Amino acid sequence: MKLRPIHSGETDAAVTLLAEGFADRSPEAWRAGLERLLAYASHIGEPSVGQIVSARGADAGICLTIPSTRTAYTGTPQKVVNLGAFYLRPGHEWMAALLMRRLAADAAIDYTDLTASPSMREINRNVGFEDRSHGALVIPLPAAAFRPGRSARILRVHDIPTGRISDGHRRLLDEHATLGCVALGVELDGICHPLICARLRRRGLPGAQIVLARDRQFIRAALGPIARHLLARGLTFLMLPGDDRQGFPEAVVWAQSAPVQTTRQPEGDALDFTFSEAVFFQPG
């Protein structure tokens, strides 16, 4: 088994494997997302965004390794690599555990996997990942929109007054808005918090999933105004990890959703999936 880093010169080979392994997305959509990801990696000085696996001189699989530094709600910046789109061609599945060990070898990095298949979840656990959530909540926005506001106010990025949010949080909002996310400031109890959601589709319906939020309590407190804003933008549901419906009576539990898996213990209660696979591969 040999690994070949994914850079701009490997785009065609990577798209072929991604479209073959995940046919729910077209080759054109994979290419567009991969080009966004490569541009981001170039901007932050990272040489590659994943690895192509080869065996006996032929391509056998792929895994994206999306680098970032977690800063939003941490005392010390933490280097993160989000593993995604893991695929091995038929006959090469035996490589999975060995490949994951090679991809997640640096103990100083927090490796994350947010979309592992049922078989890969168990492999991840065996190589050092731990489940940080079980299932997901799907909140129908038309129902949540009837919640009272509790004095929460929604601000688009360009409407957040200078000094109301930290420079680091504003930068995250700007960067994710450029990548197509819904990036907002949410004023609650006199404090402006960043909120980032990535767009997705489930059963043909447009929705959003949480990419950055202070914690679940913050989402509960501001859910009414958040729901009304997202609904006005044509979105119909909001997803967040975990199967605890406390404070979310409108929600439906999606038990089959992949758990959040990481190699390091989270610091605090923030939901932080910034610069993850969901951000770069949103539906058009």
C-alpha positions, 0 to 999 in steps of 0.5 A: 500500500502506497499513499500519494498526497492530494494536491492540484495535480491529482484533482482528476484522480481524486474526483474519479475515486470520490464520484465512484465511492460516493455516487450520491454526488456528481463528479462536477459537484465533487470537483467544485468542492475539491477545488474549494478545499485546495484553494483553502489549503493553499491559502493556509500553507498546507501542501495537501488535502488527503491521500490517494491509496495505490496498490500494485500500481493502481489507485485503490482508494482515497481519504480526505484529510482536511487541516485546520486550527480550532480557535473559537472556544479553546484556551489554546489553539488546537490543530485538527484534521477532519477525515472524510470521504474514506473509500477503498475499492472492492477487494482492498477493504482489508487495508482500512485499519492500517490506512486509518492508523497511518492517517491518524498517527500524530498524537498532537492532532485532534483527528475527527470523523463526522461521517463514518459509515457503520463499518468504519465507526468500529475501525475508528474506535479500534485505532483510537477514536472515541464517540462524542455523540450518538445520533442527531437531532433534526429540528423542523424549522416551521415548528421551531419558528413559533418559539418566543425570541427571548430577546435574541437578535439575529445579525448578518455578518456585515451588520455586526457592529465593530467591537461587538464580536472578537476579531477571531470570531468575525474572521471565522464568520467571514471565511465561512460565509465566503465558502457558502455557509450561513454565518450569523451573529446572534445577540443573546443577553447582551453578548454577540455570539457567532453561529455558522451553519452548513447547507445540506439536503435530506430526502430532497429537502434543504436544511442546515447543520450546525458548524459552530455554536457556543453550546446546545444551551445557546441554541435552545435559548435562541432557537426561535429567532434562528429558526425564523431566519433560516426558514426565511432563507428557504431552509426547512430543518436544522441538524445538530449532533446528539440524541438528547431531546431535552429542550428540543421537544420539536426535534426528531432523533435520527439514530442512524446518523454518524457519531462525532468521533475524535481522538482527543477529549473536547475542551468545553461544550462548544460545537465546533466543526469549522473547516470540515467536510460539510463546509466544502461540499455543500449542495449547489 
